[in-house]
């Protein structure tokens, strides 16, 4: 087993929590202005996250999947600075699992990142004998629905 994150000098015992997200763009509904790249670059520059992997998935009309690593894209623009530091992290079965929810004809971006802001706490927890046994994320849609339901109850009272 390796003692460092692939393609970095980060020891595994100093690694922060690692998250991923998949953003699907339906066929014909993309509007790439560079805004996403600027926001991602700002998070990296601020030291909030470290991008571990970025991949583009294309689900063809026949259901087959084309997986494109960021390093295979000629026109990276602002993402060029990130490309040199990326590890190819996802295995073929990971790609198939992520693409399962995609609609045929759509394109999706997959982003895997380390939460650098949480790395010192996570490392301290491990040194103290702790281990992560659960994590999760509350979808923004659920938060909005809860707030709206609370407002409706408050207005009705």
C-alpha positions as CSV (number, residue, x, y, z in Angstrom):
1,X,0.0,0.0,0.0
2,X,1.3,3.5,-0.8
3,X,1.9,6.0,1.9
4,X,1.0,9.1,-0.2
5,X,-1.9,10.3,-2.4
6,X,-1.1,9.3,-6.0
7,X,0.8,12.0,-8.0
8,X,1.3,14.2,-4.9
9,X,3.6,14.2,-1.9
10,X,0.6,14.3,0.6
11,X,1.0,11.5,3.2
12,X,-2.2,9.5,3.5
13,X,-2.4,10.1,7.3
14,X,-2.6,13.9,6.5
15,X,-5.3,13.6,3.9
16,X,-8.5,15.5,4.4
17,X,-12.0,14.1,3.6
18,X,-12.4,13.3,-0.1
19,X,-15.7,14.0,-1.9
20,X,-17.0,13.7,-5.4
21,X,-19.9,15.1,-7.4
22,X,-21.3,14.4,-10.9
23,X,-23.0,17.2,-12.8
24,X,-25.1,16.2,-15.8
25,X,-25.8,18.4,-18.8
26,X,-28.7,17.2,-20.9
27,X,-28.2,17.0,-24.6
28,X,-28.4,20.5,-26.1
29,X,-28.6,22.2,-22.7
30,X,-25.0,23.1,-22.1
31,X,-23.8,26.7,-21.8
32,X,-20.1,26.5,-21.0
33,X,-19.0,30.1,-20.3
34,X,-15.9,29.3,-18.2
35,X,-17.7,30.3,-15.0
36,X,-17.4,26.8,-13.5
37,X,-13.7,26.6,-14.3
38,X,-13.1,30.1,-12.6
39,X,-15.0,29.0,-9.5
40,X,-13.1,25.7,-9.2
41,X,-9.8,27.5,-9.8
42,X,-10.7,30.0,-7.1
43,X,-11.4,27.2,-4.5
44,X,-8.0,25.7,-5.3
45,X,-6.2,29.0,-5.2
46,X,-7.7,29.8,-1.8
47,X,-6.5,26.4,-0.4
48,X,-10.0,25.2,0.3
49,X,-9.8,22.1,-1.9
50,X,-7.3,20.1,-3.8
51,X,-8.6,18.6,-7.1
52,X,-7.8,14.9,-7.3
53,X,-9.5,14.0,-10.5
54,X,-11.8,15.5,-13.2
55,X,-13.4,13.5,-15.8
56,X,-16.0,14.1,-18.6
57,X,-18.5,11.3,-19.2
58,X,-20.5,11.2,-22.4
59,X,-23.4,8.8,-22.5
60,X,-24.1,7.9,-26.2
61,X,-27.6,7.3,-27.5
62,X,-26.9,3.6,-27.5
63,X,-26.1,3.7,-23.8
64,X,-22.3,3.3,-24.2
65,X,-20.1,5.5,-22.2
66,X,-17.0,7.5,-23.3
67,X,-14.8,8.6,-20.4
68,X,-12.4,11.5,-21.1
69,X,-9.7,12.5,-18.6
70,X,-9.0,16.2,-18.3
71,X,-5.5,15.6,-19.5
72,X,-7.0,14.4,-22.8
73,X,-8.7,17.7,-23.5
74,X,-6.9,20.2,-25.7
75,X,-8.7,23.3,-24.7
76,X,-8.4,23.4,-20.9
77,X,-8.3,27.2,-20.4
78,X,-8.2,28.0,-16.7
79,X,-8.1,24.3,-15.8
80,X,-4.7,23.9,-17.4
81,X,-3.0,24.7,-14.0
82,X,-4.9,21.9,-12.4
83,X,-4.3,19.3,-15.0
84,X,-0.6,18.7,-14.1
85,X,-1.5,17.7,-10.5
86,X,-4.4,15.3,-11.2
87,X,-4.3,11.6,-10.4
88,X,-6.4,9.2,-12.5
89,X,-8.5,8.0,-9.6
90,X,-11.5,6.3,-11.1
91,X,-11.6,2.7,-12.2
92,X,-13.8,1.4,-15.1
93,X,-16.5,0.1,-12.8
94,X,-16.6,3.4,-11.0
95,X,-17.2,5.1,-14.3
96,X,-20.0,2.7,-15.1
97,X,-21.6,3.2,-11.7
98,X,-21.5,7.0,-12.0
99,X,-22.9,7.0,-15.6
100,X,-25.8,4.7,-14.7
101,X,-28.0,7.6,-13.8
102,X,-27.2,9.6,-16.9
103,X,-29.7,10.1,-19.7
104,X,-28.6,8.9,-23.2
105,X,-27.2,11.8,-25.2
106,X,-26.0,13.7,-22.1
107,X,-22.6,14.8,-20.9
108,X,-21.5,14.9,-17.2
109,X,-18.5,16.3,-15.4
110,X,-17.1,14.3,-12.5
111,X,-15.1,16.1,-9.9
112,X,-13.2,14.4,-7.0
113,X,-11.6,16.7,-4.5
114,X,-9.9,16.7,-1.1
115,X,-11.3,19.1,1.5
116,X,-8.0,20.8,2.5
117,X,-9.8,23.0,5.1
118,X,-10.7,19.8,7.0
119,X,-7.3,18.0,6.7
120,X,-5.8,19.2,9.9
121,X,-8.8,18.1,11.9
122,X,-9.1,14.8,10.2
123,X,-5.4,14.1,10.7
124,X,-5.7,15.0,14.4
125,X,-8.7,12.7,14.8
126,X,-6.7,9.8,13.3
127,X,-3.7,10.5,15.6
128,X,-6.1,10.4,18.5
129,X,-7.3,7.0,17.5
130,X,-10.5,8.1,15.8
131,X,-11.8,6.8,12.5
132,X,-14.5,8.1,10.3
133,X,-17.5,5.7,10.5
134,X,-20.2,7.7,8.7
135,X,-20.5,10.8,6.6
136,X,-23.2,12.2,4.4
137,X,-24.6,15.2,2.6
138,X,-27.9,16.9,2.9
139,X,-29.1,17.8,-0.7
140,X,-29.8,21.5,-1.1
141,X,-33.3,20.6,-2.4
142,X,-34.1,19.0,0.9
143,X,-32.9,22.1,2.8
144,X,-35.0,24.4,0.6
145,X,-38.0,22.2,1.1
146,X,-37.6,22.1,4.9
147,X,-37.2,25.9,5.0
148,X,-40.3,26.4,2.8
149,X,-42.3,24.0,4.9
150,X,-41.2,25.8,8.1
151,X,-42.2,29.2,6.6
152,X,-45.6,27.8,5.6
153,X,-46.1,26.5,9.2
154,X,-45.0,29.9,10.7
155,X,-47.2,31.9,8.4
156,X,-50.2,29.7,9.2
157,X,-49.8,30.0,13.0
